[in-house]
Amino acid sequence: MHLRKLLNQTLRRFGYELGKIDRFREVIQAEYERRGEFSFVQIGANDGVSFDSLYEFVCNRKSRGLVVEPLPRFFESLQKNYEGYPAIKPVQCAIHPSETSALIYSVDPERESEVPEFARGIGSFLPDHFKKTGVPEDLIVTEEVPCRPLMELVEEEGMLDASLIQIDVEGFDFEVLKMIDFERFSPAVIKYEHEGLDGKDQAAARKLLENQDYQIQVIKTDTVGILEKA
């Protein structure tokens, strides 16, 4: 570690710095180069820009995909942010295995100034999810949103060949992972947020991907599964 620090001190003089290899970025870039375009499905896209680097990646390459967000106020911004990219389709719904509509819990938009920035973008099916983030219960509101099963959406929108599925649904990530029919839909990369899962579900989610020949990499609050044959 000391050697790395010394090397960085020297390299910064020339505009460089040593860092960990970002295997996620490396693989999605390789997928883009292999296919000549990048195809993806993003579940829980928010406004497409906040808290995520995927937007920069897909907007600077020939890309097609689905960006899925259920909450109307975020979806409106999502549409605007992708309006110059006709091959990337915003879809307003939540992903659920059985319900056609469900309640989502989020911070009251009238009181967003009272919570940290990261909490303003949270929408969850789980009423207790905000307790983990320290957001007071009286700041939470509910909103009914339309829902669709994952495989129905992916198949109808012609995205069974997507290179990436990225999931960030605030504690419901494992439930979305379990909806993947790997015989029909096996993206080269699966990325999901594990931070909102309890220890049991974290282990089960990881095991689910390992059983489908995905190699696992943990990047901060996210888990990335990389298909071994990719």
BALOBA-1460 file (C-alpha; in Angstrom, 3 decimals):
// residues 230
<rec num="1" residu="m" x="0.000" y="0.000" z="0.000"/>
<rec num="2" residu="h" x="2.889" y="2.313" z="0.831"/>
<rec num="3" residu="l" x="4.508" y="1.538" z="-2.533"/>
<rec num="4" residu="r" x="1.272" y="2.326" z="-4.355"/>
<rec num="5" residu="k" x="1.077" y="5.684" z="-2.567"/>
<rec num="6" residu="l" x="4.614" y="6.561" z="-3.577"/>
<rec num="7" residu="l" x="3.971" y="5.537" z="-7.184"/>
<rec num="8" residu="n" x="0.832" y="7.652" z="-7.318"/>
<rec num="9" residu="q" x="2.703" y="10.677" z="-6.023"/>
<rec num="10" residu="t" x="5.068" y="10.335" z="-8.984"/>
<rec num="11" residu="l" x="2.423" y="9.470" z="-11.562"/>
<rec num="12" residu="r" x="0.173" y="12.422" z="-10.621"/>
<rec num="13" residu="r" x="2.874" y="14.770" z="-11.890"/>
<rec num="14" residu="f" x="2.149" y="13.355" z="-15.343"/>
<rec num="15" residu="g" x="-1.644" y="13.208" z="-14.971"/>
<rec num="16" residu="y" x="-1.952" y="9.508" z="-14.116"/>
<rec num="17" residu="e" x="-2.879" y="7.450" z="-11.069"/>
<rec num="18" residu="l" x="-2.890" y="3.757" z="-10.156"/>
<rec num="19" residu="g" x="-6.266" y="2.247" z="-9.278"/>
<rec num="20" residu="k" x="-8.070" y="-1.047" z="-8.970"/>
<rec num="21" residu="i" x="-9.060" y="-2.642" z="-12.261"/>
<rec num="22" residu="d" x="-12.765" y="-1.947" z="-12.838"/>
<rec num="23" residu="r" x="-13.800" y="-5.351" z="-14.128"/>
<rec num="24" residu="f" x="-17.389" y="-4.177" z="-14.654"/>
<rec num="25" residu="r" x="-16.340" y="-1.355" z="-16.957"/>
<rec num="26" residu="e" x="-13.830" y="-3.598" z="-18.684"/>
<rec num="27" residu="v" x="-16.431" y="-6.245" z="-19.553"/>
<rec num="28" residu="i" x="-19.167" y="-3.894" z="-20.739"/>
<rec num="29" residu="q" x="-16.602" y="-2.103" z="-22.912"/>
<rec num="30" residu="a" x="-15.548" y="-5.475" z="-24.345"/>
<rec num="31" residu="e" x="-19.210" y="-6.301" z="-25.048"/>
<rec num="32" residu="y" x="-19.605" y="-3.003" z="-26.889"/>
<rec num="33" residu="e" x="-16.499" y="-3.646" z="-28.988"/>
<rec num="34" residu="r" x="-17.534" y="-7.229" z="-29.748"/>
<rec num="35" residu="r" x="-21.037" y="-6.333" z="-30.911"/>
<rec num="36" residu="g" x="-20.504" y="-2.847" z="-32.301"/>
<rec num="37" residu="e" x="-23.249" y="-1.574" z="-29.987"/>
<rec num="38" residu="f" x="-24.174" y="-1.873" z="-26.318"/>
<rec num="39" residu="s" x="-27.524" y="-3.297" z="-25.224"/>
<rec num="40" residu="f" x="-28.811" y="-3.058" z="-21.659"/>
<rec num="41" residu="v" x="-31.778" y="-3.163" z="-19.295"/>
<rec num="42" residu="q" x="-31.733" y="-0.881" z="-16.252"/>
<rec num="43" residu="i" x="-34.272" y="-1.576" z="-13.526"/>
<rec num="44" residu="g" x="-34.695" y="1.326" z="-11.112"/>
<rec num="45" residu="a" x="-33.228" y="3.973" z="-13.384"/>
<rec num="46" residu="n" x="-34.378" y="6.989" z="-11.345"/>
<rec num="47" residu="d" x="-33.718" y="10.051" z="-13.566"/>
<rec num="48" residu="g" x="-31.036" y="8.183" z="-15.524"/>
<rec num="49" residu="v" x="-28.248" y="10.462" z="-14.344"/>
<rec num="50" residu="s" x="-28.136" y="10.660" z="-10.538"/>
<rec num="51" residu="f" x="-26.084" y="8.185" z="-8.504"/>
<rec num="52" residu="d" x="-24.983" y="6.208" z="-11.577"/>
<rec num="53" residu="s" x="-22.235" y="6.218" z="-14.213"/>
<rec num="54" residu="l" x="-24.101" y="4.039" z="-16.738"/>
<rec num="55" residu="y" x="-25.654" y="7.099" z="-18.404"/>
<rec num="56" residu="e" x="-22.266" y="8.446" z="-19.467"/>
<rec num="57" residu="f" x="-21.244" y="5.057" z="-20.835"/>
<rec num="58" residu="v" x="-24.305" y="4.422" z="-22.994"/>
<rec num="59" residu="c" x="-24.648" y="7.987" z="-24.250"/>
<rec num="60" residu="n" x="-21.108" y="7.992" z="-25.588"/>
<rec num="61" residu="r" x="-21.522" y="4.746" z="-27.534"/>
<rec num="62" residu="k" x="-24.013" y="3.286" z="-29.964"/>
<rec num="63" residu="s" x="-26.503" y="1.839" z="-27.488"/>
<rec num="64" residu="r" x="-30.014" y="0.484" z="-27.226"/>
<rec num="65" residu="g" x="-31.849" y="-0.418" z="-24.082"/>
<rec num="66" residu="l" x="-34.650" y="-0.081" z="-21.574"/>
<rec num="67" residu="v" x="-34.526" y="2.307" z="-18.627"/>
<rec num="68" residu="v" x="-37.277" y="1.385" z="-16.175"/>
<rec num="69" residu="e" x="-38.572" y="3.705" z="-13.451"/>
<rec num="70" residu="p" x="-41.991" y="3.650" z="-11.726"/>
<rec num="71" residu="l" x="-42.204" y="6.996" z="-9.885"/>
<rec num="72" residu="p" x="-43.684" y="9.716" z="-12.124"/>
<rec num="73" residu="r" x="-41.464" y="12.590" z="-10.930"/>
<rec num="74" residu="f" x="-38.291" y="10.627" z="-11.667"/>
<rec num="75" residu="f" x="-39.685" y="9.171" z="-14.867"/>
<rec num="76" residu="e" x="-40.366" y="12.630" z="-16.274"/>
<rec num="77" residu="s" x="-36.699" y="13.556" z="-15.804"/>
<rec num="78" residu="l" x="-35.640" y="10.166" z="-17.177"/>
<rec num="79" residu="q" x="-37.542" y="10.840" z="-20.398"/>
<rec num="80" residu="k" x="-35.933" y="14.251" z="-20.785"/>
<rec num="81" residu="n" x="-32.440" y="12.925" z="-20.149"/>
<rec num="82" residu="y" x="-32.820" y="10.252" z="-22.823"/>
<rec num="83" residu="e" x="-34.903" y="12.189" z="-25.351"/>
<rec num="84" residu="g" x="-31.927" y="12.485" z="-27.706"/>
<rec num="85" residu="y" x="-31.377" y="8.709" z="-27.732"/>
<rec num="86" residu="p" x="-34.294" y="7.048" z="-29.550"/>
<rec num="87" residu="a" x="-32.853" y="3.531" z="-29.227"/>
<rec num="88" residu="i" x="-33.017" y="3.823" z="-25.410"/>
<rec num="89" residu="k" x="-36.623" y="3.491" z="-24.276"/>
<rec num="90" residu="p" x="-37.914" y="4.776" z="-20.908"/>
<rec num="91" residu="v" x="-40.592" y="2.521" z="-19.408"/>
<rec num="92" residu="q" x="-42.760" y="3.672" z="-16.509"/>
<rec num="93" residu="c" x="-43.394" y="0.675" z="-14.276"/>
<rec num="94" residu="a" x="-42.013" y="-1.321" z="-11.392"/>
<rec num="95" residu="i" x="-40.866" y="-4.925" z="-11.713"/>
<rec num="96" residu="h" x="-42.843" y="-7.429" z="-9.653"/>
<rec num="97" residu="p" x="-43.371" y="-11.193" z="-10.064"/>
<rec num="98" residu="s" x="-47.149" y="-11.189" z="-9.627"/>
<rec num="99" residu="e" x="-48.768" y="-7.790" z="-8.953"/>
<rec num="100" residu="t" x="-50.080" y="-5.474" z="-11.683"/>
<rec num="101" residu="s" x="-49.835" y="-2.509" z="-9.295"/>
<rec num="102" residu="a" x="-48.276" y="-1.912" z="-5.893"/>
<rec num="103" residu="l" x="-47.402" y="0.796" z="-3.383"/>
<rec num="104" residu="i" x="-43.955" y="2.349" z="-3.440"/>
<rec num="105" residu="y" x="-42.543" y="4.230" z="-0.461"/>
<rec num="106" residu="s" x="-40.456" y="7.345" z="-1.106"/>
<rec num="107" residu="v" x="-39.470" y="10.658" z="0.429"/>
<rec num="108" residu="d" x="-42.186" y="13.306" z="0.219"/>
<rec num="109" residu="p" x="-41.077" y="15.529" z="-2.690"/>
<rec num="110" residu="e" x="-42.241" y="18.574" z="-0.730"/>
<rec num="111" residu="r" x="-39.738" y="17.743" z="2.032"/>
<rec num="112" residu="e" x="-36.730" y="16.443" z="0.116"/>
<rec num="113" residu="s" x="-34.609" y="19.315" z="1.455"/>
<rec num="114" residu="e" x="-34.847" y="17.697" z="4.911"/>
<rec num="115" residu="v" x="-32.994" y="14.510" z="3.938"/>
<rec num="116" residu="p" x="-29.512" y="13.746" z="2.556"/>
<rec num="117" residu="e" x="-29.219" y="13.874" z="-1.237"/>
<rec num="118" residu="f" x="-28.884" y="10.081" z="-1.609"/>
<rec num="119" residu="a" x="-32.255" y="9.518" z="0.112"/>
<rec num="120" residu="r" x="-34.163" y="11.743" z="-2.319"/>
<rec num="121" residu="g" x="-33.864" y="9.176" z="-5.074"/>
<rec num="122" residu="i" x="-35.022" y="6.170" z="-3.079"/>
<rec num="123" residu="g" x="-38.239" y="4.386" z="-3.919"/>
<rec num="124" residu="s" x="-38.935" y="0.998" z="-2.349"/>
<rec num="125" residu="f" x="-41.656" y="-1.618" z="-2.063"/>
<rec num="126" residu="l" x="-40.465" y="-2.234" z="1.497"/>
<rec num="127" residu="p" x="-42.011" y="0.035" z="4.167"/>
<rec num="128" residu="d" x="-39.113" y="-0.524" z="6.576"/>
<rec num="129" residu="h" x="-36.377" y="0.167" z="4.037"/>
<rec num="130" residu="f" x="-36.028" y="3.817" z="5.055"/>
<rec num="131" residu="k" x="-35.278" y="2.875" z="8.656"/>
<rec num="132" residu="k" x="-31.917" y="1.575" z="7.409"/>
<rec num="133" residu="t" x="-31.107" y="4.977" z="5.956"/>
<rec num="134" residu="g" x="-32.188" y="6.982" z="8.984"/>
<rec num="135" residu="v" x="-34.980" y="8.846" z="7.173"/>
<rec num="136" residu="p" x="-37.808" y="9.751" z="9.610"/>
<rec num="137" residu="e" x="-41.072" y="7.924" z="9.016"/>
<rec num="138" residu="d" x="-43.080" y="11.145" z="8.820"/>
<rec num="139" residu="l" x="-41.177" y="12.135" z="5.664"/>
<rec num="140" residu="i" x="-42.296" y="9.035" z="3.767"/>
<rec num="141" residu="v" x="-45.231" y="8.965" z="1.371"/>
<rec num="142" residu="t" x="-46.763" y="6.148" z="-0.664"/>
<rec num="143" residu="e" x="-47.738" y="6.049" z="-4.301"/>
<rec num="144" residu="e" x="-49.398" y="3.310" z="-6.323"/>
<rec num="145" residu="v" x="-47.464" y="2.383" z="-9.455"/>
<rec num="146" residu="p" x="-48.016" y="-0.092" z="-12.313"/>
<rec num="147" residu="c" x="-45.993" y="-3.322" z="-12.221"/>
<rec num="148" residu="r" x="-44.861" y="-5.895" z="-14.784"/>
<rec num="149" residu="p" x="-42.954" y="-9.189" z="-14.560"/>
<rec num="150" residu="l" x="-39.339" y="-8.916" z="-15.667"/>
<rec num="151" residu="m" x="-39.307" y="-11.552" z="-18.396"/>
<rec num="152" residu="e" x="-42.555" y="-10.317" z="-19.929"/>
<rec num="153" residu="l" x="-41.093" y="-6.824" z="-20.284"/>
<rec num="154" residu="v" x="-37.706" y="-7.936" z="-21.587"/>
<rec num="155" residu="e" x="-39.209" y="-10.294" z="-24.155"/>
<rec num="156" residu="e" x="-41.891" y="-7.890" z="-25.406"/>
<rec num="157" residu="e" x="-39.334" y="-5.110" z="-25.828"/>
<rec num="158" residu="g" x="-36.923" y="-7.356" z="-27.742"/>
<rec num="159" residu="m" x="-34.129" y="-7.188" z="-25.172"/>
<rec num="160" residu="l" x="-33.438" y="-10.887" z="-24.571"/>
<rec num="161" residu="d" x="-29.994" y="-10.331" z="-26.107"/>
<rec num="162" residu="a" x="-29.005" y="-7.523" z="-23.704"/>
<rec num="163" residu="s" x="-25.381" y="-7.562" z="-22.555"/>
<rec num="164" residu="l" x="-26.220" y="-6.036" z="-19.162"/>
<rec num="165" residu="i" x="-29.037" y="-5.962" z="-16.670"/>
<rec num="166" residu="q" x="-28.503" y="-3.445" z="-13.889"/>
<rec num="167" residu="i" x="-30.807" y="-3.521" z="-10.863"/>
<rec num="168" residu="d" x="-31.179" y="-0.912" z="-8.123"/>
<rec num="169" residu="v" x="-34.547" y="-1.289" z="-6.438"/>
<rec num="170" residu="e" x="-33.821" y="-0.583" z="-2.783"/>
<rec num="171" residu="g" x="-34.037" y="-3.923" z="-1.021"/>
<rec num="172" residu="f" x="-36.076" y="-5.744" z="-3.714"/>
<rec num="173" residu="d" x="-33.058" y="-6.623" z="-5.857"/>
<rec num="174" residu="f" x="-32.994" y="-10.323" z="-4.996"/>
<rec num="175" residu="e" x="-36.673" y="-10.647" z="-5.923"/>
<rec num="176" residu="v" x="-35.896" y="-9.192" z="-9.360"/>
<rec num="177" residu="l" x="-32.893" y="-11.503" z="-9.784"/>
<rec num="178" residu="k" x="-35.111" y="-14.509" z="-9.074"/>
<rec num="179" residu="m" x="-37.360" y="-13.514" z="-11.988"/>
<rec num="180" residu="i" x="-34.575" y="-14.034" z="-14.538"/>
<rec num="181" residu="d" x="-35.159" y="-17.060" z="-16.760"/>
<rec num="182" residu="f" x="-31.524" y="-17.877" z="-17.490"/>
<rec num="183" residu="e" x="-32.452" y="-20.309" z="-20.256"/>
<rec num="184" residu="r" x="-33.827" y="-17.390" z="-22.282"/>
<rec num="185" residu="f" x="-32.006" y="-14.391" z="-20.821"/>
<rec num="186" residu="s" x="-28.376" y="-14.617" z="-19.754"/>
<rec num="187" residu="p" x="-26.668" y="-11.209" z="-19.975"/>
<rec num="188" residu="a" x="-22.881" y="-11.109" z="-19.973"/>
<rec num="189" residu="v" x="-23.076" y="-8.862" z="-16.889"/>
<rec num="190" residu="i" x="-25.572" y="-8.638" z="-14.038"/>
<rec num="191" residu="k" x="-25.169" y="-5.783" z="-11.580"/>
<rec num="192" residu="y" x="-27.353" y="-5.255" z="-8.523"/>
<rec num="193" residu="e" x="-27.248" y="-3.323" z="-5.262"/>
<rec num="194" residu="h" x="-26.681" y="-5.713" z="-2.355"/>
<rec num="195" residu="e" x="-26.576" y="-3.083" z="0.384"/>
<rec num="196" residu="g" x="-30.324" y="-3.197" z="1.029"/>
<rec num="197" residu="l" x="-30.411" y="-6.996" z="1.389"/>
<rec num="198" residu="d" x="-30.027" y="-8.860" z="4.670"/>
<rec num="199" residu="g" x="-27.167" y="-11.308" z="5.047"/>
<rec num="200" residu="k" x="-29.260" y="-14.323" z="4.078"/>
<rec num="201" residu="d" x="-30.509" y="-12.763" z="0.849"/>
<rec num="202" residu="q" x="-27.059" y="-11.427" z="-0.009"/>
<rec num="203" residu="a" x="-25.674" y="-14.955" z="0.187"/>
<rec num="204" residu="a" x="-28.625" y="-16.434" z="-1.736"/>
<rec num="205" residu="a" x="-28.353" y="-13.829" z="-4.505"/>
<rec num="206" residu="r" x="-24.678" y="-14.520" z="-4.914"/>
<rec num="207" residu="k" x="-25.279" y="-18.283" z="-4.964"/>
<rec num="208" residu="l" x="-27.997" y="-17.866" z="-7.593"/>
<rec num="209" residu="l" x="-25.544" y="-16.215" z="-9.970"/>
<rec num="210" residu="e" x="-22.674" y="-18.570" z="-9.178"/>
<rec num="211" residu="n" x="-24.939" y="-21.514" z="-10.037"/>
<rec num="212" residu="q" x="-25.410" y="-19.934" z="-13.470"/>
<rec num="213" residu="d" x="-21.631" y="-19.649" z="-14.016"/>
<rec num="214" residu="y" x="-21.257" y="-16.000" z="-13.097"/>
<rec num="215" residu="q" x="-18.038" y="-14.853" z="-11.455"/>
<rec num="216" residu="i" x="-18.693" y="-12.441" z="-8.594"/>
<rec num="217" residu="q" x="-17.067" y="-9.088" z="-7.954"/>
<rec num="218" residu="v" x="-18.107" y="-6.750" z="-5.133"/>
<rec num="219" residu="i" x="-17.799" y="-3.035" z="-5.883"/>
<rec num="220" residu="k" x="-18.716" y="-0.979" z="-2.820"/>
<rec num="221" residu="t" x="-22.502" y="-1.397" z="-2.345"/>
<rec num="222" residu="d" x="-22.995" y="-3.341" z="-5.585"/>
<rec num="223" residu="t" x="-22.418" y="-6.917" z="-6.651"/>
<rec num="224" residu="v" x="-21.416" y="-7.655" z="-10.242"/>
<rec num="225" residu="g" x="-21.836" y="-11.061" z="-11.838"/>
<rec num="226" residu="i" x="-19.751" y="-11.684" z="-14.965"/>
<rec num="227" residu="l" x="-20.651" y="-14.682" z="-17.083"/>
<rec num="228" residu="e" x="-17.600" y="-16.930" z="-17.326"/>
<rec num="229" residu="k" x="-18.027" y="-17.538" z="-21.050"/>
<rec num="230" residu="a" x="-18.287" y="-13.801" z="-21.720"/>
